[in-house]
Amino acid sequence: MSGEKCLEGHCLCGAVNISLEEPSHEVEICHCDMCRRWGGAFYAAQTGKKVKIAGEVSIAIYRSNGWAERAFCSMCGSNLWFRFLPTGNRSFSAGMFDTASSHSIEKEIFVDERADWCRLSGDHPRQTGAEVIAEAKAAGFTFD
């Protein structure tokens, strides 16, 4: 289903509900070691222009390094979002949104860290971790 103006999603137990207005119709896949440990495979990132969150009392935040935080539901443990601290931008776990399952892959990042059993097919851009970090540094971001 492409062209939706709002994505509605929730964690496994339903304690946290998230609405994304003007969502991207592509997901970004991250294969970095942290994302793999966080979710068991890769992180499929869904974005949108505006976000509404209900159930904030059930959200726990973990600062995974000097430039990122990850949120999860404190009730069921579902991954909710990744936030890049230098910009404040968040991406949300695409698995929370039923209709995101029809979205295409925008790109894969940190492909040099992916598990051999996690290779995705398709003709989309793929970047190594060094390429991602270099691109971010060229844009003026610094990392701890």
C-alpha positions in Angstrom: 0.0 0.0 0.0 1.9 3.1 -1.2 0.7 6.7 -0.9 -0.6 6.5 2.7 -0.5 9.9 4.4 -0.2 8.4 7.9 1.2 5.2 9.4 -0.3 3.9 12.6 1.8 1.5 14.6 2.3 0.0 18.0 4.6 -2.1 20.1 3.9 -5.8 20.7 1.7 -5.3 23.8 0.0 -2.1 22.5 1.2 0.1 25.4 3.0 2.5 23.0 1.2 3.8 19.9 3.0 5.8 17.2 1.6 7.8 14.3 3.8 9.0 11.5 2.5 11.7 9.2 3.8 11.9 5.6 5.8 8.7 6.0 8.6 7.7 3.7 7.6 4.8 1.5 11.0 3.3 1.8 12.9 1.8 4.7 16.6 2.1 5.5 18.3 -1.1 6.7 21.1 -0.8 9.2 23.4 -3.9 9.7 25.7 -2.3 12.3 26.8 -4.5 15.3 24.7 -2.5 17.7 21.5 -2.8 15.6 22.0 -6.5 15.2 22.4 -7.0 18.9 19.4 -4.7 19.6 17.0 -6.5 17.3 18.6 -9.9 16.5 19.1 -9.1 12.8 19.1 -5.7 11.1 17.2 -2.5 12.0 14.6 -1.5 9.4 14.1 2.2 9.9 10.8 3.9 9.0 10.6 7.7 9.0 7.9 10.4 8.6 7.5 14.2 8.7 5.7 14.4 12.1 5.3 11.9 14.9 2.6 11.5 17.6 3.3 9.1 20.5 0.8 7.8 23.0 1.9 5.7 25.9 5.0 7.6 26.8 5.0 6.3 30.4 5.9 2.9 29.0 9.0 4.1 27.0 12.5 3.4 28.2 15.6 5.1 26.6 19.0 3.6 26.3 22.0 5.8 25.2 23.9 3.3 23.1 26.9 5.6 22.4 27.9 9.3 22.5 25.7 10.1 19.5 22.7 7.8 19.6 19.9 6.6 21.8 17.4 3.8 21.3 14.0 3.5 22.8 11.9 0.5 23.7 8.7 -0.4 25.4 9.3 -1.1 29.1 6.3 -3.4 29.2 7.0 -5.8 26.3 10.6 -4.9 25.2 9.6 -3.9 21.6 12.2 -1.7 19.8 10.6 1.7 19.1 13.1 4.1 17.7 16.7 5.1 17.1 17.5 8.8 17.6 20.6 10.5 16.1 21.5 12.9 18.9 23.4 15.6 16.8 20.2 16.3 14.8 17.5 14.9 17.0 16.1 12.9 14.1 14.4 9.7 14.9 13.7 6.6 12.8 11.1 4.1 14.0 11.1 0.4 13.9 9.3 -0.4 10.6 8.0 -3.6 12.2 5.5 -1.6 14.3 3.6 -0.5 11.2 1.5 -3.1 9.3 1.5 -1.2 6.0 5.3 -0.6 6.1 5.7 -4.2 5.0 5.0 -3.1 1.5 7.6 -0.4 1.5 10.8 -0.8 -0.6 14.3 -0.6 0.7 15.9 2.9 0.3 19.4 1.7 1.1 21.4 -0.6 3.4 24.1 0.8 5.6 27.0 -0.8 7.5 26.9 -3.7 5.1 30.4 -4.6 6.1 29.1 -5.6 9.5 26.0 -7.6 8.4 25.6 -11.3 9.2 26.1 -13.7 6.3 22.5 -14.9 6.8 21.1 -11.4 6.5 21.8 -10.6 2.9 18.9 -8.8 1.2 18.3 -8.9 -2.5 17.4 -5.9 -4.7 19.0 -3.2 -6.6 19.4 -0.4 -4.0 22.4 1.5 -2.6 24.7 -0.2 -0.1 27.2 1.6 2.1 29.9 0.3 4.5 30.3 1.8 7.9 33.3 3.8 6.9 31.3 5.3 4.0 28.4 6.2 6.3 30.7 7.9 8.9 32.6 9.8 6.2 29.3 11.1 4.7 28.2 12.2 8.2 31.5 13.9 9.0 31.4 15.7 5.6 28.0 17.0 6.6 29.6 18.5 9.8 28.6 15.8 12.4 31.1 14.7 15.0 31.2 11.4 16.8 32.5 10.6 20.3 
